[in-house]
Amino acid sequence: MAQDTIVGNLTSLGLTKNEAKAYHSLVRLGRSPARIIAEDSGIPRSKVYETLELLEKRGIIKKIAGSDPTLFDPAPVDAALDHLEEKIKSSSTSARKLLKGLQSLRGTEAKEFAWAVQGMEQVIMGLRTAIEKAQDYIHIASVSPTILKHLRGAFSTARNRDVRIELITTTPGSKEIPGLEHYLTVNIAMPSKDLLMESFKEVFQAPQLSEEEWEPTRMLIMNIDGRESIGVFLPGDDSTQPWALHIRSRLVVLIQWQVVKTVISSVEAIIQKERL
């Protein structure tokens, strides 16, 4: 399992699967011949020399001159990973410039009134796109804001444009993402999960929905400048995928935001009652 995780991480940095396996083995073994690397990594003997040559061209391993059999030595981990990250950053910068030029030539396209996306990557991309278009403020309400850890870069960009970002969450929820307060203002304005569940049941009486179908502690609502609203629904297990509903209508967004504020006000009243 550990090898699969490391190999997966290395492939995300641009290595092929065999390259990732070979570098992983070399880091674990140290200076080694191709035969040992093949045996340890599971790379076919017919592919191992080709793989090592590619790693050598990338600069993250080196061939020991004069050794017999030929030995290969891995570059230090920090230096190798920094090198791969810089390559990706450079490629990303170049691709961004070229693609944005192509995008600008397309002209204005029609925008949907409302749409839904499914799957974690689609949900995250939808949130990131909305955040990067924010001009004034971003309001977020959620008991389970863990998904926000994927949006640090977008939040940072928005803050650099002086966009106000506010998260309303629970005390436990605010601690799920250390350092989140660097990107946005965290307000503790909700009670515990059990109390929130009970309060939502009182506000939204929907006997046709089961608790698994409607669980407010697995929801996140984001409002962008009062012009776009996003509702994210996170599954309680791995049997279903997260999905999000985007609404781009000032009237609908206003209505939804009023509902959110009403619920928050009700929750705050519950907190005050509990304190008495």
Phi, psi and omega in degrees: 000318180298318179297317180300319180295314180296315179299318178299318179295320181291324178294330177291345177265009173106355179280151170286169181298317179293321178298318179296318179296318183293316180294319177302314179296318181296322178297320181286320185272329190083191183310123187209156174279166183300323183298315180292321179297317179298315181295319184285322186271338184086008177285133178303143181302328181290344184250347191292320181294319177300318180297316181293324177296321178294319178295323179294319178296329178287343178089010184256359166221164177223153179268132180278112183296138175082358180280148180215109001292165182299131179253149179238141185235131180279145172291153176306144187304311182301314181295318182295313182291322176299320180297314180295319180295320179295322178298316180294317181298318179296316179295320180296317180298316180295314181296320179302314182298313182292317183290324178294327175297317177294321181298320182293338180278348184287331185087183183280136179247156178295144180251139179287151174286318179205148178203160180235148176230155182227144180103142186301316182295321178293320179297312181297317180296321177297317178296315181298317180299317180294317181298318183289346177264354182296141180245330187239301184211159173226120177249133182231134175234123180194144173271336184234078188272020184305326182300338182293343180297338179279357189243016183304316181298317180295319178297318180299316178298318180295318179297324178295340176264012180066029174282131177279128181237124183228131177246127173254121187206186178267166178300312176299321182298322183292341181266358182289336183233089179304136178087359182298331182295346177288340185254335184207166177273127180256120177250127178271102185222023179225155180273196180292166181302313183298317181292322178295317178304315182294319181292323178293325179297327179286323182283316182249092178277105182222079184297340180285348179257135176278166180296328180292328181280329184229094179233103185299338180285353177251019183247156172220132178242129180235131179242125184250108174055018181070011182243341177220137180233140183231128174250121181252133182239112183261132180289155179277347179213188184272004184282338179230161181263151174293154176214163182220145176248123178255134177233123181243074178209125184299323181294310181295320179298318179298315179298314181296319181294325176295322176296316179299314181296323178295316179297316180298319178298319178296319180295318179298323177296322178295319179299313180300320179296320180293329182284337182286000000 
